[in-house]
């Protein structure tokens, strides 16, 4: 699995563009991904904030992460426009029978694929060497395009998870 995703992120969006990442509880099948693509493209093309078009982007990365981005240097994103993006994500959940809002599931890059682990099992996974300080973690808390490009896929020791693992605390 190639972790280079940068070429799929629009270069014309400002580094401060807002980002939301929705992690699926499973990988989308190829037919599902092909059906999802036009849904995301249509949403981004028609996204509005108080009637004004939002410079938006939405794409499925690694078959498991929906990335939504709004360049607010063009149009600010209001609560209503954020709500419209959440509605689309909820529709995707229903249509494809996936969970996209479970923030207790963590994603790691292990053995050349994305593996999910409940937050409650993080310490156990570390103690039993399923993950270590250098294991790559998908930090879905990134909030801007710049953070997405630089801090989305990072070693556990560089993430907020390090505070949850006693052995990694200085």
CORRA-V834679 format. One record per backbone hydrogen bond with DSSP energy under -0.5 kcal/mol. NH is the residue of the N-H (numbers start at 1). CO is the residue of the C=O. If there is no record, write none. Layout:
nh=NH co=CO
nh=NH co=CO
This chain:
nh=3 co=1
nh=5 co=3
nh=8 co=5
nh=9 co=6
nh=13 co=10
nh=17 co=14
nh=18 co=70
nh=19 co=143
nh=20 co=68
nh=21 co=140
nh=22 co=66
nh=23 co=21
nh=24 co=64
nh=25 co=99
nh=28 co=63
nh=33 co=29
nh=34 co=30
nh=35 co=31
nh=36 co=32
nh=37 co=33
nh=38 co=34
nh=39 co=35
nh=40 co=36
nh=41 co=37
nh=42 co=38
nh=43 co=39
nh=44 co=40
nh=45 co=41
nh=46 co=42
nh=47 co=43
nh=47 co=44
nh=49 co=52
nh=52 co=49
nh=54 co=47
nh=56 co=44
nh=56 co=54
nh=57 co=69
nh=59 co=67
nh=61 co=59
nh=61 co=65
nh=64 co=61
nh=65 co=61
nh=66 co=22
nh=67 co=59
nh=67 co=65
nh=68 co=20
nh=68 co=66
nh=69 co=57
nh=70 co=18
nh=71 co=55
nh=72 co=70
nh=74 co=71
nh=75 co=71
nh=78 co=76
nh=82 co=78
nh=83 co=79
nh=84 co=80
nh=85 co=81
nh=86 co=82
nh=87 co=83
nh=88 co=84
nh=89 co=85
nh=90 co=86
nh=91 co=87
nh=92 co=88
nh=93 co=89
nh=94 co=90
nh=95 co=91
nh=96 co=92
nh=97 co=93
nh=98 co=93
nh=100 co=98
nh=103 co=101
nh=105 co=102
nh=106 co=104
nh=106 co=117
nh=108 co=115
nh=109 co=136
nh=110 co=108
nh=110 co=113
nh=113 co=110
nh=115 co=108
nh=117 co=106
nh=119 co=104
nh=121 co=118
nh=122 co=119
nh=125 co=121
nh=126 co=122
nh=127 co=123
nh=128 co=124
nh=129 co=126
nh=130 co=125
nh=131 co=125
nh=135 co=132
nh=136 co=109
nh=137 co=154
nh=138 co=107
nh=139 co=137
nh=139 co=152
nh=140 co=138
nh=142 co=139
nh=145 co=17
nh=146 co=15
nh=148 co=144
nh=149 co=145
nh=150 co=146
nh=151 co=147
nh=152 co=148
nh=154 co=137
nh=154 co=152
nh=156 co=135
nh=157 co=133
nh=158 co=155
nh=159 co=156
nh=162 co=156
nh=162 co=159
nh=163 co=160
nh=164 co=161
nh=165 co=161
nh=165 co=162
nh=166 co=164
nh=168 co=165
nh=169 co=166
